[in-house]
Amino acid sequence: MTESQSAKPIVIGVTGGTASGKTTVSHAIFDHFADNSVLLLEQDAYYNDQSDMTMAQRKAVNYDHPLAFDTARLISDLEKLLHYQAIEKPVYDYKLFNRSQATILQQPKDVIILEGVLILDDPRLRDLMDIKVFVDTDDDVRVIRRIERDMHDRGRSLESVIKQYLTTVKPMYHQFVEPTKRYADLIVPEGGENQVAIDLLVTKVRSILTQRGK
């Protein structure tokens, strides 16, 4: 292992369908390494800037399609973090359907958890990951979680959540998200409730950290 490889941060990609539990898994890993140098990078923060669009146009965007994301900026920011450079992480406002004017100064860390529905779709992103995880949860469970989350946390109506799920979320999952399962190193059934899988992930990350002298 070269000096540059030993100094490189570990990148763990965590993906899965909407409301699959990938965020829960990501936070579980994060909490295990709270005493170490760890950060969470959400793909959702990298939705495209849509300031030039009307609210009606923003609401009509297919947010479950790869083109909804500013993947170039995400790759650029991740590469900076891999070289231990700080970034200005964007902030997405779900109620405005647009990127906020605010940013968050994110300092580099030894462990980077990259979380999002389409992080395994782009080979350029996949190539930057050390461990790729797919959280696999039943469709019925995911849609119920999605309804509860979007109504409670994002101010959406039941009708709008169901319409979005049927017209874009579900078909895009089968077209773009589920096929990326083949790239995963580990498939985690039932998300955050799968403690065995989480323990295996934590053990693997600790092993890599030890190998890299972290």
Contacts in CASP RR format, 6 or more apart in sequence:
PFRMAT RR
TARGET T0000
AUTHOR 0000-0000-0000
METHOD contacts of the structure
MODEL  1
MTESQSAKPIVIGVTGGTASGKTTVSHAIFDHFADNSVLLLEQDAYYNDQ
SDMTMAQRKAVNYDHPLAFDTARLISDLEKLLHYQAIEKPVYDYKLFNRS
QATILQQPKDVIILEGVLILDDPRLRDLMDIKVFVDTDDDVRVIRRIERD
MHDRGRSLESVIKQYLTTVKPMYHQFVEPTKRYADLIVPEGGENQVAIDL
LVTKVRSILTQRGK
1 211 0 8 1.000
1 212 0 8 1.000
5 212 0 8 1.000
6 211 0 8 1.000
6 212 0 8 1.000
6 213 0 8 1.000
7 84 0 8 1.000
7 212 0 8 1.000
8 82 0 8 1.000
8 212 0 8 1.000
9 81 0 8 1.000
9 82 0 8 1.000
9 84 0 8 1.000
9 108 0 8 1.000
9 109 0 8 1.000
9 110 0 8 1.000
9 111 0 8 1.000
9 112 0 8 1.000
10 110 0 8 1.000
10 111 0 8 1.000
10 112 0 8 1.000
10 130 0 8 1.000
10 131 0 8 1.000
10 205 0 8 1.000
10 208 0 8 1.000
10 209 0 8 1.000
10 212 0 8 1.000
11 78 0 8 1.000
11 82 0 8 1.000
11 112 0 8 1.000
11 114 0 8 1.000
11 128 0 8 1.000
11 129 0 8 1.000
11 130 0 8 1.000
11 131 0 8 1.000
12 29 0 8 1.000
12 111 0 8 1.000
12 112 0 8 1.000
12 113 0 8 1.000
12 114 0 8 1.000
12 129 0 8 1.000
12 130 0 8 1.000
12 131 0 8 1.000
12 133 0 8 1.000
12 201 0 8 1.000
12 205 0 8 1.000
13 113 0 8 1.000
13 114 0 8 1.000
13 115 0 8 1.000
13 119 0 8 1.000
13 120 0 8 1.000
13 129 0 8 1.000
13 131 0 8 1.000
13 132 0 8 1.000
13 133 0 8 1.000
14 22 0 8 1.000
14 25 0 8 1.000
14 26 0 8 1.000
14 29 0 8 1.000
14 113 0 8 1.000
14 114 0 8 1.000
14 115 0 8 1.000
14 116 0 8 1.000
14 119 0 8 1.000
14 133 0 8 1.000
14 135 0 8 1.000
15 22 0 8 1.000
15 115 0 8 1.000
15 116 0 8 1.000
15 117 0 8 1.000
15 118 0 8 1.000
15 119 0 8 1.000
15 120 0 8 1.000
15 132 0 8 1.000
15 133 0 8 1.000
15 134 0 8 1.000
15 135 0 8 1.000
15 177 0 8 1.000
15 180 0 8 1.000
15 184 0 8 1.000
16 22 0 8 1.000
16 116 0 8 1.000
16 117 0 8 1.000
16 134 0 8 1.000
16 135 0 8 1.000
16 136 0 8 1.000
16 137 0 8 1.000
16 177 0 8 1.000
17 117 0 8 1.000
17 135 0 8 1.000
17 137 0 8 1.000
17 142 0 8 1.000
17 173 0 8 1.000
17 177 0 8 1.000
17 178 0 8 1.000
18 64 0 8 1.000
18 117 0 8 1.000
18 142 0 8 1.000
18 146 0 8 1.000
18 165 0 8 1.000
18 169 0 8 1.000
18 173 0 8 1.000
19 137 0 8 1.000
19 141 0 8 1.000
19 142 0 8 1.000
19 143 0 8 1.000
19 144 0 8 1.000
19 145 0 8 1.000
19 146 0 8 1.000
19 149 0 8 1.000
20 135 0 8 1.000
20 136 0 8 1.000
20 137 0 8 1.000
20 142 0 8 1.000
20 191 0 8 1.000
21 135 0 8 1.000
21 137 0 8 1.000
21 145 0 8 1.000
21 191 0 8 1.000
21 192 0 8 1.000
22 115 0 8 1.000
22 116 0 8 1.000
22 117 0 8 1.000
22 133 0 8 1.000
22 135 0 8 1.000
22 191 0 8 1.000
23 115 0 8 1.000
24 191 0 8 1.000
24 192 0 8 1.000
25 133 0 8 1.000
25 135 0 8 1.000
25 188 0 8 1.000
25 191 0 8 1.000
25 192 0 8 1.000
25 194 0 8 1.000
25 197 0 8 1.000
25 198 0 8 1.000
25 201 0 8 1.000
26 40 0 8 1.000
26 113 0 8 1.000
26 115 0 8 1.000
27 40 0 8 1.000
28 192 0 8 1.000
28 198 0 8 1.000
29 113 0 8 1.000
29 198 0 8 1.000
29 201 0 8 1.000
29 202 0 8 1.000
29 205 0 8 1.000
30 38 0 8 1.000
30 40 0 8 1.000
30 113 0 8 1.000
32 198 0 8 1.000
32 202 0 8 1.000
32 205 0 8 1.000
33 111 0 8 1.000
33 202 0 8 1.000
33 205 0 8 1.000
36 110 0 8 1.000
36 111 0 8 1.000
36 209 0 8 1.000
36 214 0 8 1.000
37 109 0 8 1.000
37 110 0 8 1.000
37 111 0 8 1.000
37 214 0 8 1.000
38 109 0 8 1.000
38 110 0 8 1.000
38 111 0 8 1.000
38 112 0 8 1.000
38 113 0 8 1.000
39 81 0 8 1.000
39 106 0 8 1.000
39 107 0 8 1.000
39 108 0 8 1.000
39 109 0 8 1.000
39 111 0 8 1.000
39 112 0 8 1.000
39 113 0 8 1.000
40 113 0 8 1.000
40 115 0 8 1.000
41 74 0 8 1.000
41 77 0 8 1.000
41 78 0 8 1.000
41 81 0 8 1.000
41 89 0 8 1.000
41 106 0 8 1.000
41 112 0 8 1.000
41 113 0 8 1.000
41 114 0 8 1.000
41 115 0 8 1.000
42 115 0 8 1.000
42 116 0 8 1.000
43 69 0 8 1.000
43 74 0 8 1.000
43 114 0 8 1.000
43 115 0 8 1.000
43 116 0 8 1.000
43 117 0 8 1.000
43 118 0 8 1.000
43 119 0 8 1.000
44 92 0 8 1.000
44 116 0 8 1.000
45 89 0 8 1.000
45 90 0 8 1.000
45 91 0 8 1.000
45 92 0 8 1.000
46 69 0 8 1.000
46 70 0 8 1.000
46 71 0 8 1.000
46 73 0 8 1.000
46 74 0 8 1.000
46 90 0 8 1.000
46 92 0 8 1.000
47 63 0 8 1.000
47 68 0 8 1.000
47 69 0 8 1.000
47 70 0 8 1.000
47 92 0 8 1.000
47 98 0 8 1.000
47 99 0 8 1.000
48 68 0 8 1.000
48 69 0 8 1.000
48 70 0 8 1.000
48 99 0 8 1.000
49 70 0 8 1.000
49 98 0 8 1.000
49 99 0 8 1.000
50 57 0 8 1.000
50 58 0 8 1.000
50 61 0 8 1.000
50 97 0 8 1.000
50 98 0 8 1.000
50 99 0 8 1.000
51 98 0 8 1.000
51 99 0 8 1.000
53 61 0 8 1.000
53 98 0 8 1.000
55 97 0 8 1.000
58 96 0 8 1.000
58 97 0 8 1.000
58 98 0 8 1.000
59 97 0 8 1.000
61 68 0 8 1.000
61 97 0 8 1.000
62 68 0 8 1.000
62 168 0 8 1.000
62 172 0 8 1.000
63 168 0 8 1.000
64 117 0 8 1.000
64 118 0 8 1.000
64 168 0 8 1.000
64 169 0 8 1.000
64 172 0 8 1.000
64 173 0 8 1.000
64 176 0 8 1.000
64 177 0 8 1.000
65 168 0 8 1.000
65 172 0 8 1.000
65 176 0 8 1.000
66 118 0 8 1.000
66 121 0 8 1.000
66 122 0 8 1.000
66 176 0 8 1.000
69 118 0 8 1.000
70 90 0 8 1.000
71 122 0 8 1.000
71 124 0 8 1.000
71 125 0 8 1.000
73 90 0 8 1.000
74 125 0 8 1.000
75 122 0 8 1.000
75 124 0 8 1.000
75 125 0 8 1.000
75 128 0 8 1.000
77 87 0 8 1.000
77 89 0 8 1.000
78 112 0 8 1.000
78 114 0 8 1.000
78 125 0 8 1.000
78 128 0 8 1.000
79 128 0 8 1.000
80 86 0 8 1.000
80 87 0 8 1.000
80 108 0 8 1.000
81 87 0 8 1.000
81 106 0 8 1.000
81 108 0 8 1.000
81 109 0 8 1.000
81 112 0 8 1.000
82 112 0 8 1.000
82 128 0 8 1.000
83 108 0 8 1.000
84 108 0 8 1.000
85 108 0 8 1.000
86 105 0 8 1.000
86 106 0 8 1.000
86 107 0 8 1.000
86 108 0 8 1.000
87 105 0 8 1.000
87 106 0 8 1.000
88 103 0 8 1.000
88 104 0 8 1.000
88 105 0 8 1.000
88 106 0 8 1.000
89 103 0 8 1.000
89 104 0 8 1.000
89 105 0 8 1.000
89 106 0 8 1.000
90 99 0 8 1.000
90 100 0 8 1.000
90 103 0 8 1.000
91 99 0 8 1.000
91 100 0 8 1.000
91 102 0 8 1.000
91 103 0 8 1.000
91 104 0 8 1.000
92 98 0 8 1.000
92 99 0 8 1.000
92 100 0 8 1.000
93 99 0 8 1.000
93 100 0 8 1.000
94 153 0 8 1.000
94 154 0 8 1.000
95 154 0 8 1.000
95 155 0 8 1.000
110 209 0 8 1.000
110 214 0 8 1.000
111 205 0 8 1.000
111 209 0 8 1.000
114 125 0 8 1.000
114 129 0 8 1.000
117 173 0 8 1.000
117 177 0 8 1.000
118 176 0 8 1.000
118 177 0 8 1.000
118 180 0 8 1.000
119 125 0 8 1.000
119 126 0 8 1.000
119 129 0 8 1.000
120 126 0 8 1.000
120 132 0 8 1.000
120 134 0 8 1.000
120 180 0 8 1.000
120 183 0 8 1.000
120 184 0 8 1.000
121 176 0 8 1.000
121 177 0 8 1.000
121 180 0 8 1.000
126 132 0 8 1.000
126 183 0 8 1.000
130 208 0 8 1.000
131 185 0 8 1.000
131 186 0 8 1.000
131 201 0 8 1.000
131 204 0 8 1.000
131 205 0 8 1.000
132 183 0 8 1.000
132 184 0 8 1.000
132 185 0 8 1.000
132 186 0 8 1.000
133 184 0 8 1.000
133 185 0 8 1.000
133 186 0 8 1.000
133 187 0 8 1.000
133 188 0 8 1.000
133 201 0 8 1.000
134 180 0 8 1.000
134 181 0 8 1.000
134 183 0 8 1.000
134 184 0 8 1.000
134 186 0 8 1.000
134 187 0 8 1.000
134 188 0 8 1.000
135 188 0 8 1.000
135 191 0 8 1.000
135 192 0 8 1.000
136 181 0 8 1.000
136 187 0 8 1.000
136 188 0 8 1.000
136 189 0 8 1.000
136 190 0 8 1.000
136 191 0 8 1.000
137 189 0 8 1.000
137 190 0 8 1.000
137 191 0 8 1.000
139 170 0 8 1.000
143 165 0 8 1.000
143 170 0 8 1.000
146 161 0 8 1.000
146 165 0 8 1.000
146 169 0 8 1.000
147 158 0 8 1.000
147 161 0 8 1.000
147 162 0 8 1.000
147 165 0 8 1.000
150 156 0 8 1.000
150 161 0 8 1.000
151 157 0 8 1.000
151 158 0 8 1.000
151 161 0 8 1.000
181 187 0 8 1.000
186 197 0 8 1.000
186 200 0 8 1.000
186 201 0 8 1.000
188 194 0 8 1.000
188 197 0 8 1.000
188 198 0 8 1.000
189 197 0 8 1.000
191 197 0 8 1.000
192 198 0 8 1.000
END
